[in-house]
Amino acid sequence: MSNKLLKVNIHKELKEFDLDVEFELKNGNLGILGPSGCGKSMTLKSIAGIEDPDEGVISLVIDEETTYFDSDKKINLKPQQRNVGYLFQNYALFPNMTVEENIGIGVSKDNQEKTVPEMIKRFHLEGLEKRYPRQLSGGQQQRVALARIMAYGPDVILLDEPFSAMDTFLKEQLRIELANSLKDFDGFTILVTHDRDEAFQFCNELIILDEGKIIAKGNTYEIFENPKKVQVARLTGCKNISEIEIIDDYHLKSHDWGLTFEVSEKITPNITHIGIRAHDFSAAEKDEVNAFDTENSTKMEMPFEWEVTLSNGLWWKYEKQIYDHEFEIPKYLKVNPKDIILLE
């Protein structure tokens, strides 16, 4: 197994804020999740060499180290010297070139005969070789763009919100295709997104970025299960967040919902909020732990779930079958103490 490491430690002054990003990636897929305009794409462009940081170091170790950028040593490799593949949002295919010409563009003349047919086969583009981008579907264009990147054997693939402009059906289809296409890729993949489902589905490591600063990083599952901070909980899709008053080590009062809860983890003084995910409620009896009444609730039917807004402001999502149109809101709901997320 080769010794692999991607190191990024950069600082760049932007108009709204300063971008400060530092991470090391040893294997697998990294996701950078955050709201629009938080510095995600600028981070990718700095790795690719499209933008220059003001200071810092970007280097890649695959058996030996290649420095892409080092402000102190005045090293700044051009994009074409970095062996980095960048998948743009619009795929950036050459409109006047056929599929096979697009794929072969970065491959040396000697290798084109062997590499291009290999990529056509690998990305299931047989029969489309002579077509132009305008004659392809969104999914086919994406596969051509990936085939073009893979044809020159990159060490790093950067995916810049590749699904942002698509409708839901196409997005889900292309997510699966992309995951399959990258399954055998042995280098590093970094996906930038503001969609928590994409980050969860693709990436085993996750960075959450807000206004140029990393507010969480680590294993994707762990960050979703225990976001620790209010903004991280929001970005990972937690719908119910409230400021709290601590009663004792295991009890607190929520200001927003006017309810008292028992929690399973000791409450430390730095905890200021709690989060409850919208699926984590269940029917209860009146005297159960963390039970509360549901009087004056309103419900809205979606294809696969009921969305219930409680009069205290809590939001409950209850899964349903598409053909079930009847639903009686239980008189009482509860939340398990272990499902209450303590937040700073």
C-alpha positions as CSV (number, residue, x, y, z in Angstrom):
1,M,0.0,0.0,0.0
2,S,1.5,3.3,-1.0
3,N,2.0,6.1,1.6
4,K,-0.6,8.7,0.7
5,L,-1.3,12.1,2.2
6,L,-2.9,15.4,1.0
7,K,-2.0,18.4,3.1
8,V,-3.8,21.7,2.9
9,N,-3.1,24.7,5.1
10,I,-4.1,27.9,3.5
11,H,-5.0,31.5,4.3
12,K,-6.7,33.9,1.9
13,E,-8.3,37.3,2.5
14,L,-11.6,37.5,0.7
15,K,-14.0,40.4,0.5
16,E,-16.5,39.3,3.2
17,F,-14.1,37.2,5.5
18,D,-10.7,35.5,5.7
19,L,-10.5,31.9,4.5
20,D,-8.5,29.7,6.9
21,V,-8.6,26.0,6.0
22,E,-6.3,23.3,7.4
23,F,-6.7,19.5,7.0
24,E,-4.8,16.3,6.1
25,L,-6.5,13.6,4.1
26,K,-5.0,10.1,4.3
27,N,-7.5,8.2,2.1
28,G,-11.0,8.1,0.9
29,N,-13.4,10.9,0.1
30,L,-13.6,14.2,1.9
31,G,-16.7,16.3,1.9
32,I,-16.7,20.1,2.4
33,L,-20.2,21.1,3.5
34,G,-21.4,24.6,4.1
35,P,-23.7,27.3,3.0
36,S,-23.3,29.2,-0.3
37,G,-20.4,31.7,-0.2
38,C,-18.6,30.2,2.8
39,G,-15.3,29.5,0.9
40,K,-15.9,25.9,-0.2
41,S,-15.2,26.5,-4.0
42,M,-12.2,28.8,-3.2
43,T,-10.6,26.0,-1.2
44,L,-11.0,23.6,-4.2
45,K,-9.7,26.2,-6.7
46,S,-6.6,26.8,-4.4
47,I,-5.8,23.0,-4.5
48,A,-6.3,23.0,-8.3
49,G,-4.1,26.0,-8.8
50,I,-6.9,28.1,-10.3
51,E,-6.7,30.6,-7.4
52,D,-3.6,31.4,-5.3
53,P,-3.9,31.6,-1.5
54,D,-2.2,34.5,0.2
55,E,-0.1,32.2,2.3
56,G,0.2,28.5,3.3
57,V,1.2,25.1,2.0
58,I,-0.6,22.6,-0.3
59,S,1.3,19.3,-0.8
60,L,0.6,15.8,-2.0
61,V,2.5,12.7,-0.8
62,I,2.1,9.5,-2.9
63,D,5.3,7.6,-1.9
64,E,7.2,10.9,-2.3
65,E,6.1,14.5,-1.6
66,T,5.1,17.0,-4.3
67,T,4.6,20.6,-3.2
68,Y,1.8,22.3,-5.1
69,F,2.1,25.6,-3.3
70,D,4.3,27.0,-0.6
71,S,4.2,30.8,0.0
72,D,7.5,30.8,2.1
73,K,9.4,28.8,-0.5
74,K,7.8,30.7,-3.4
75,I,6.6,27.4,-4.9
76,N,3.4,27.6,-7.0
77,L,2.9,24.9,-9.6
78,K,0.6,25.7,-12.6
79,P,-2.7,23.8,-12.7
80,Q,-1.4,21.5,-15.5
81,Q,1.6,20.5,-13.4
82,R,-0.5,19.4,-10.4
83,N,-2.2,16.2,-11.8
84,V,-5.5,17.3,-10.3
85,G,-8.9,16.7,-12.0
86,Y,-11.5,19.3,-11.5
87,L,-15.2,18.5,-12.3
88,F,-16.9,21.9,-12.8
89,Q,-20.6,22.4,-12.1
90,N,-21.4,22.6,-15.8
91,Y,-18.8,19.9,-16.8
92,A,-16.9,22.4,-19.1
93,L,-16.9,20.0,-22.1
94,F,-15.6,21.5,-25.4
95,P,-18.8,22.0,-27.4
96,N,-17.1,21.6,-30.8
97,M,-15.5,18.3,-29.9
98,T,-17.0,14.8,-30.0
99,V,-17.2,12.6,-26.9
100,E,-14.0,10.7,-27.8
101,E,-12.1,14.0,-28.6
102,N,-13.2,15.5,-25.3
103,I,-12.0,12.4,-23.4
104,G,-8.6,12.3,-25.3
105,I,-7.8,16.0,-24.9
106,G,-5.4,15.6,-21.9
107,V,-3.9,12.3,-23.1
108,S,-0.6,12.1,-25.0
109,K,-0.9,11.2,-28.7
110,D,0.9,7.8,-28.0
111,N,-1.6,6.7,-25.4
112,Q,-4.9,8.0,-26.9
113,E,-5.5,4.8,-29.0
114,K,-5.4,2.7,-25.8
115,T,-6.8,5.0,-23.2
116,V,-9.8,6.6,-24.9
117,P,-11.6,3.2,-25.7
118,E,-10.8,2.0,-22.2
119,M,-12.6,5.1,-20.7
120,I,-15.5,4.8,-23.2
121,K,-16.1,1.3,-21.9
122,R,-15.5,2.1,-18.2
123,F,-18.0,4.9,-18.3
124,H,-20.6,3.1,-20.4
125,L,-20.3,5.6,-23.3
126,E,-20.3,3.0,-26.1
127,G,-22.2,4.3,-29.2
128,L,-21.8,7.9,-28.2
129,E,-18.2,8.4,-29.4
130,K,-19.1,10.7,-32.3
131,R,-21.7,12.7,-30.5
132,Y,-21.2,16.3,-29.4
133,P,-22.0,17.5,-25.8
134,R,-25.3,19.2,-26.9
135,Q,-26.5,15.8,-28.1
136,L,-26.0,14.2,-24.7
137,S,-28.1,14.0,-21.5
138,G,-26.9,15.5,-18.3
139,G,-25.8,12.1,-17.0
140,Q,-23.9,11.4,-20.2
141,Q,-22.2,14.7,-20.1
142,Q,-21.2,14.0,-16.5
143,R,-19.7,10.7,-17.5
144,V,-17.8,12.2,-20.4
145,A,-16.3,14.9,-18.0
146,L,-15.3,12.2,-15.5
147,A,-13.9,10.0,-18.3
148,R,-11.8,13.0,-19.5
149,I,-10.5,13.5,-15.9
150,M,-9.7,9.8,-15.4
151,A,-8.0,9.5,-18.8
152,Y,-4.9,11.3,-17.6
153,G,-4.7,9.4,-14.3
154,P,-5.1,12.2,-11.7
155,D,-4.0,11.9,-8.1
156,V,-6.8,14.1,-6.8
157,I,-10.3,14.7,-8.1
158,L,-12.2,17.8,-7.1
159,L,-16.0,17.9,-7.4
160,D,-17.5,21.4,-7.2
161,E,-21.2,21.0,-6.4
162,P,-21.6,18.7,-9.4
163,F,-25.4,18.3,-8.9
164,S,-26.5,21.8,-7.9
165,A,-28.4,22.7,-11.1
166,M,-30.3,19.4,-11.5
167,D,-33.8,18.3,-10.7
168,T,-34.3,15.8,-7.9
169,F,-34.8,12.7,-10.1
170,L,-31.6,13.4,-12.2
171,K,-29.7,14.3,-9.1
172,E,-30.3,11.0,-7.4
173,Q,-29.5,9.0,-10.5
174,L,-26.3,10.9,-11.1
175,R,-25.2,10.6,-7.4
176,I,-25.4,6.8,-7.8
177,E,-23.6,6.9,-11.1
178,L,-20.8,9.1,-9.7
179,A,-20.4,6.9,-6.6
180,N,-20.0,3.9,-8.9
181,S,-17.6,5.6,-11.3
182,L,-15.3,6.6,-8.4
183,K,-15.4,3.3,-6.6
184,D,-12.2,2.0,-8.1
185,F,-10.4,5.4,-8.0
186,D,-7.2,5.0,-5.9
187,G,-6.5,8.7,-5.3
188,F,-8.2,11.4,-3.2
189,T,-11.6,12.8,-3.9
190,I,-13.0,16.1,-2.5
191,L,-16.6,16.9,-2.9
192,V,-17.9,20.5,-2.2
193,T,-21.6,20.7,-1.5
194,H,-24.3,22.5,0.5
195,D,-26.4,19.4,0.4
196,R,-26.2,17.3,3.6
197,D,-27.5,14.1,1.8
198,E,-24.7,14.3,-0.8
199,A,-22.0,14.8,1.9
200,F,-23.4,11.9,4.0
201,Q,-23.7,9.5,0.9
202,F,-20.3,10.2,-0.6
203,C,-17.8,11.1,2.0
204,N,-16.3,9.2,4.9
205,E,-14.5,12.3,6.2
206,L,-16.2,15.7,6.5
207,I,-15.3,19.3,7.0
208,I,-18.0,21.9,7.8
209,L,-17.1,25.4,6.7
210,D,-18.8,28.6,7.8
211,E,-17.6,32.0,6.7
212,G,-14.1,30.7,5.9
213,K,-13.6,28.8,9.1
214,I,-13.7,25.1,9.8
215,I,-16.4,24.6,12.5
216,A,-16.2,20.8,12.5
217,K,-14.1,18.1,11.0
218,G,-13.8,14.3,11.3
219,N,-15.7,11.1,10.5
220,T,-19.0,11.9,8.6
221,Y,-21.2,9.6,10.7
222,E,-19.8,11.0,13.9
223,I,-20.4,14.6,13.0
224,F,-24.0,13.8,12.0
225,E,-24.6,11.8,15.2
226,N,-22.9,14.3,17.5
227,P,-22.7,17.8,15.8
228,K,-21.6,19.5,19.1
229,K,-22.2,23.0,17.8
230,V,-25.5,24.8,16.9
231,Q,-24.4,25.8,13.4
232,V,-23.1,22.2,12.7
233,A,-26.4,20.8,13.8
234,R,-28.2,23.2,11.5
235,L,-26.0,22.3,8.5
236,T,-26.5,18.6,9.1
237,G,-30.2,19.0,8.9
238,C,-31.4,19.2,12.6
239,K,-34.8,20.9,12.4
240,N,-35.5,21.5,16.1
241,I,-32.9,23.7,18.0
242,S,-33.6,25.6,21.2
243,E,-31.8,27.7,23.7
244,I,-31.8,26.1,27.1
245,E,-31.6,26.8,30.9
246,I,-29.7,24.1,32.8
247,I,-31.7,22.7,35.8
248,D,-29.2,20.0,37.0
249,D,-26.7,17.5,35.5
250,Y,-29.4,15.7,33.5
251,H,-32.3,18.0,33.2
252,L,-32.9,21.3,31.3
253,K,-35.6,23.6,30.2
254,S,-36.0,24.6,26.6
255,H,-36.8,28.3,26.1
256,D,-38.3,28.0,22.6
257,W,-40.7,25.1,23.3
258,G,-41.3,25.7,27.0
259,L,-40.6,22.0,27.9
260,T,-38.4,20.4,30.5
261,F,-36.3,17.4,29.3
262,E,-34.2,14.7,30.8
263,V,-31.0,13.9,28.9
264,S,-28.7,10.9,28.9
265,E,-25.4,12.7,28.9
266,K,-24.2,15.0,31.7
267,I,-24.8,18.7,30.9
268,T,-21.6,20.7,31.1
269,P,-21.7,24.5,31.6
270,N,-20.7,25.2,28.0
271,I,-24.0,23.7,26.7
272,T,-26.3,26.5,25.6
273,H,-28.7,24.8,23.2
274,I,-30.3,21.4,22.4
275,G,-31.2,19.8,19.1
276,I,-33.8,17.1,18.3
277,R,-34.0,15.6,14.9
278,A,-37.5,15.7,13.4
279,H,-37.7,11.9,13.1
280,D,-36.8,11.2,16.7
281,F,-40.2,11.5,18.4
282,S,-42.6,8.7,19.1
283,A,-46.1,8.2,20.5
284,A,-46.2,8.2,24.4
285,E,-48.3,7.9,27.5
286,K,-48.8,11.0,29.5
287,D,-46.5,10.1,32.4
288,E,-43.5,8.8,30.4
289,V,-40.1,10.5,30.5
290,N,-40.0,13.5,28.2
291,A,-43.6,13.2,27.2
292,F,-45.7,16.2,26.2
293,D,-49.1,16.8,24.7
294,T,-49.8,17.6,21.0
295,E,-52.9,19.8,21.3
296,N,-53.5,22.2,18.4
297,S,-50.9,20.5,16.1
298,T,-51.2,20.9,12.4
299,K,-50.2,18.2,9.9
300,M,-49.2,18.2,6.2
301,E,-49.1,15.2,4.0
302,M,-46.0,14.5,1.9
303,P,-45.6,11.4,-0.4
304,F,-43.6,9.4,2.2
305,E,-44.0,11.2,5.5
306,W,-46.4,13.4,7.5
307,E,-44.9,16.7,8.6
308,V,-46.5,17.7,11.9
309,T,-46.0,21.2,13.4
310,L,-46.7,21.2,17.1
311,S,-48.2,24.2,18.8
312,N,-45.0,24.6,20.9
313,G,-43.0,25.0,17.7
314,L,-41.5,21.5,17.5
315,W,-41.4,19.8,14.1
316,W,-42.1,16.1,13.8
317,K,-41.6,14.0,10.6
318,Y,-43.5,10.6,10.6
319,E,-42.8,8.1,7.9
320,K,-45.8,6.8,5.9
321,Q,-46.6,4.6,2.9
322,I,-47.6,6.5,-0.3
323,Y,-51.1,5.0,-0.2
324,D,-51.8,5.9,3.5
325,H,-53.7,9.1,3.7
326,E,-55.2,8.8,7.2
327,F,-53.2,9.8,10.2
328,E,-54.2,10.5,13.7
329,I,-51.7,12.6,15.7
330,P,-51.1,10.8,19.0
331,K,-52.3,12.7,22.1
332,Y,-48.7,12.6,23.6
333,L,-45.3,12.4,22.0
334,K,-41.9,11.7,23.7
335,V,-38.3,11.9,22.8
336,N,-35.8,9.4,24.2
337,P,-33.2,11.2,26.5
338,K,-30.4,9.7,24.3
339,D,-31.8,11.4,21.2
340,I,-31.5,14.9,22.6
341,I,-28.3,16.5,21.2
342,L,-26.4,18.8,23.5
343,L,-25.0,21.8,21.7
344,E,-22.5,24.6,22.4
